[in-house]
Amino acid sequence: MMMIGEDWHPTLLHTPGRYGYPTARILPGSASDYITEAVHPGWVLVVTVKDELVYFGPGPASVARSAAPF
């Protein structure tokens, strides 16, 4: 049962996957809690605003709010 006023759109980390299929992982908090930086050609670093490592690997990688609730 969904409650009125709650946000059911999670924050997702999109990264390249195997065999050309991208992957998505649910992250806690909002998309503004994360910083994405290109640190080397082809490599991306994703950290929280509190400097906790979330992802370091090949890019492209992005953090965004899901368009669909779940």
MDTraj code that builds the backbone (N, CA, C; nanometers):
import mdtraj as md
import numpy as np

residues = "MET MET MET ILE GLY GLU ASP TRP HIS PRO THR LEU LEU HIS THR PRO GLY ARG TYR GLY TYR PRO THR ALA ARG ILE LEU PRO GLY SER ALA SER ASP TYR ILE THR GLU ALA VAL HIS PRO GLY TRP VAL LEU VAL VAL THR VAL LYS ASP GLU LEU VAL TYR PHE GLY PRO GLY PRO ALA SER VAL ALA ARG SER ALA ALA PRO PHE".split()
xyz = np.array([
    [0.0838, -0.1177, 0.0000],
    [0.0000, 0.0000, 0.0000],
    [0.0886, 0.1243, 0.0000],
    [0.0674, 0.2138, -0.0959],
    [0.1464, 0.3361, -0.1033],
    [0.0823, 0.4428, -0.0165],
    [0.1682, 0.5159, 0.0497],
    [0.1194, 0.6236, 0.1341],
    [0.1328, 0.7553, 0.0590],
    [0.0379, 0.8418, 0.0741],
    [0.0402, 0.9712, 0.0072],
    [0.1551, 1.0542, 0.0633],
    [0.2298, 1.1179, -0.0270],
    [0.3383, 1.2047, 0.0142],
    [0.4742, 1.1365, 0.0195],
    [0.4788, 1.0033, 0.0143],
    [0.6073, 0.9344, 0.0152],
    [0.6618, 0.9278, -0.1264],
    [0.7927, 0.9342, -0.1394],
    [0.8574, 0.9264, -0.2694],
    [0.9018, 0.7828, -0.2935],
    [0.8402, 0.7170, -0.3893],
    [0.8730, 0.5778, -0.4202],
    [0.9638, 0.5671, -0.5414],
    [1.0256, 0.6777, -0.5820],
    [1.1189, 0.6779, -0.6940],
    [1.2608, 0.6688, -0.6367],
    [1.3259, 0.5528, -0.6426],
    [1.4574, 0.5388, -0.5825],
    [1.5668, 0.6058, -0.6650],
    [1.6807, 0.6236, -0.6031],
    [1.7993, 0.6733, -0.6711],
    [1.8716, 0.5533, -0.7299],
    [1.9139, 0.5647, -0.8572],
    [1.9785, 0.4537, -0.9255],
    [2.1192, 0.4909, -0.9701],
    [2.2115, 0.3974, -0.9564],
    [2.3464, 0.4092, -1.0117],
    [2.3489, 0.3253, -1.1376],
    [2.3704, 0.3899, -1.2521],
    [2.3789, 0.3215, -1.3809],
    [2.5262, 0.3064, -1.4181],
    [2.5689, 0.1816, -1.4438],
    [2.7067, 0.1538, -1.4821],
    [2.7076, 0.0579, -1.6008],
    [2.8205, 0.0530, -1.6747],
    [2.8271, -0.0433, -1.7837],
    [2.8286, -0.1852, -1.7265],
    [2.7643, -0.2738, -1.7929],
    [2.7601, -0.4126, -1.7476],
    [2.8393, -0.5018, -1.8403],
    [2.8173, -0.6277, -1.8253],
    [2.8849, -0.7239, -1.9115],
    [2.8080, -0.7421, -2.0417],
    [2.8807, -0.7716, -2.1465],
    [2.8229, -0.8050, -2.2766],
    [2.7352, -0.6933, -2.3322],
    [2.7657, -0.5695, -2.2967],
    [2.6940, -0.4558, -2.3511],
    [2.5636, -0.4202, -2.2829],
    [2.5263, -0.4927, -2.1772],
    [2.4027, -0.4632, -2.1049],
    [2.4349, -0.3802, -1.9811],
    [2.3818, -0.2579, -1.9716],
    [2.4089, -0.1749, -1.8537],
    [2.3430, -0.2326, -1.7288],
    [2.3963, -0.1953, -1.6136],
    [2.3396, -0.2395, -1.4868],
    [2.2884, -0.1184, -1.4099],
    [2.1955, -0.1423, -1.3211],
    [2.1420, -0.0371, -1.2349],
    [2.1357, -0.0911, -1.0937],
    [2.1790, -0.0098, -0.9997],
    [2.1785, -0.0483, -0.8578],
    [2.1067, 0.0605, -0.7792],
    [2.0206, 0.0202, -0.6874],
    [1.9474, 0.1157, -0.6044],
    [2.0405, 0.1686, -0.4955],
    [2.0416, 0.3009, -0.4800],
    [2.1222, 0.3665, -0.3777],
    [2.0310, 0.4335, -0.2754],
    [2.0754, 0.4427, -0.1511],
    [1.9955, 0.5147, -0.0512],
    [2.0075, 0.6660, -0.0722],
    [1.9070, 0.7383, -0.0301],
    [1.9117, 0.8842, -0.0382],
    [1.8687, 0.9356, -0.1738],
    [1.8955, 1.0631, -0.1973],
    [1.8575, 1.1257, -0.3240],
    [1.9792, 1.1381, -0.4151],
    [1.9544, 1.1671, -0.5414],
    [2.0628, 1.1787, -0.6389],
    [2.1589, 1.2921, -0.6034],
    [2.1114, 1.3935, -0.5338],
    [2.1981, 1.5054, -0.4959],
    [2.2967, 1.4680, -0.3846],
    [2.2830, 1.3488, -0.3268],
    [2.3758, 1.3014, -0.2241],
    [2.5024, 1.2411, -0.2839],
    [2.5136, 1.2373, -0.4163],
    [2.6248, 1.1691, -0.4837],
    [2.6953, 1.2616, -0.5809],
    [2.8259, 1.2396, -0.5952],
    [2.9092, 1.3173, -0.6867],
    [2.9736, 1.2206, -0.7845],
    [2.9644, 1.2507, -0.9138],
    [3.0228, 1.1682, -1.0187],
    [3.1331, 1.2488, -1.0856],
    [3.2534, 1.1899, -1.0948],
    [3.3668, 1.2587, -1.1558],
    [3.4387, 1.1656, -1.2520],
    [3.4815, 1.2186, -1.3663],
    [3.5675, 1.1444, -1.4579],
    [3.7108, 1.1658, -1.4099],
    [3.7758, 1.0598, -1.3591],
    [3.9085, 1.0752, -1.2998],
    [4.0214, 1.0398, -1.3960],
    [3.9968, 0.9505, -1.4875],
    [4.0920, 0.9126, -1.5920],
    [4.0110, 0.8926, -1.7190],
    [4.0728, 0.8984, -1.8341],
    [3.9949, 0.8725, -1.9564],
    [3.9273, 0.7353, -1.9502],
    [3.7952, 0.7358, -1.9551],
    [3.7192, 0.6122, -1.9519],
    [3.6874, 0.5580, -1.8134],
    [3.7348, 0.6229, -1.7070],
    [3.7106, 0.5765, -1.5697],
    [3.6329, 0.6811, -1.4919],
    [3.5397, 0.6333, -1.4104],
    [3.4506, 0.7226, -1.3367],
    [3.4551, 0.6893, -1.1879],
    [3.4476, 0.7935, -1.1069],
    [3.4433, 0.7809, -0.9617],
    [3.3104, 0.8374, -0.9139],
    [3.2378, 0.7595, -0.8321],
    [3.1132, 0.8052, -0.7726],
    [3.1298, 0.7958, -0.6217],
    [3.1124, 0.9088, -0.5541],
    [3.1248, 0.9144, -0.4082],
    [3.0032, 0.9855, -0.3510],
    [2.9802, 0.9661, -0.2214],
    [2.8747, 1.0413, -0.1533],
    [2.9306, 1.1776, -0.1172],
    [2.8442, 1.2678, -0.0766],
    [2.8897, 1.3998, -0.0343],
    [2.9740, 1.3905, 0.0926],
    [2.9698, 1.2750, 0.1609],
    [3.0525, 1.2515, 0.2802],
    [3.1805, 1.1753, 0.2463],
    [3.2179, 1.1715, 0.1175],
    [3.3400, 1.1071, 0.0673],
    [3.3437, 0.9555, 0.0875],
    [3.2304, 0.8883, 0.0828],
    [3.2274, 0.7424, 0.0879],
    [3.2254, 0.6906, -0.0555],
    [3.3120, 0.5953, -0.0865],
    [3.3219, 0.5402, -0.2201],
    [3.1990, 0.4563, -0.2526],
    [3.1391, 0.4824, -0.3685],
    [3.0238, 0.4066, -0.4149],
    [3.0625, 0.3229, -0.5366],
    [3.1367, 0.3833, -0.6300],
    [3.1767, 0.3128, -0.7531],
    [3.3038, 0.3743, -0.8067],
    [3.3964, 0.2906, -0.8509],
    [3.5136, 0.3334, -0.9251],
    [3.5372, 0.2281, -1.0310],
    [3.5211, 0.2669, -1.1557],
    [3.5364, 0.1702, -1.2628],
    [3.5150, 0.2342, -1.3977],
    [3.5011, 0.1500, -1.4993],
    [3.4838, 0.2038, -1.6335],
    [3.3519, 0.2780, -1.6470],
    [3.3543, 0.3804, -1.7301],
    [3.2352, 0.4598, -1.7522],
    [3.1676, 0.4203, -1.8812],
    [3.0591, 0.4815, -1.9113],
    [2.9962, 0.5898, -1.8382],
    [2.9201, 0.5392, -1.7161],
    [2.9101, 0.6231, -1.6175],
    [2.8339, 0.5925, -1.4963],
    [2.7569, 0.7183, -1.4583],
    [2.6368, 0.6987, -1.4064],
    [2.5559, 0.8135, -1.3667],
    [2.4672, 0.7771, -1.2489],
    [2.4291, 0.8794, -1.1740],
    [2.3371, 0.8645, -1.0621],
    [2.2162, 0.9510, -1.0942],
    [2.0974, 0.8895, -1.0895],
    [1.9757, 0.9635, -1.1230],
    [1.8572, 0.9051, -1.0476],
    [1.7536, 0.9843, -1.0348],
    [1.6286, 0.9396, -0.9733],
    [1.5548, 0.8559, -1.0765],
    [1.5015, 0.7438, -1.0356],
    [1.4273, 0.6551, -1.1242],
    [1.3025, 0.7250, -1.1774],
    [1.2738, 0.7025, -1.3026],
    [1.1530, 0.7590, -1.3611],
    [1.0286, 0.6828, -1.3173],
    [1.0492, 0.5586, -1.2758],
    [0.9356, 0.4745, -1.2338],
    [0.9426, 0.4446, -1.0853],
    [0.8302, 0.4477, -1.0171],
    [0.8304, 0.4111, -0.8745],
    [0.8362, 0.2603, -0.8589],
    [0.9066, 0.2143, -0.7547],
    [0.9058, 0.0725, -0.7176],
    [0.9607, 0.0541, -0.5814],
])
top = md.Topology()
chain = top.add_chain()
for i, resn in enumerate(residues, 1):
    res = top.add_residue(resn, chain, resSeq=i)
    for name in ("N", "CA", "C"):
        top.add_atom(name, md.element.get_by_symbol(name[0]), res)
traj = md.Trajectory(xyz[None], top)
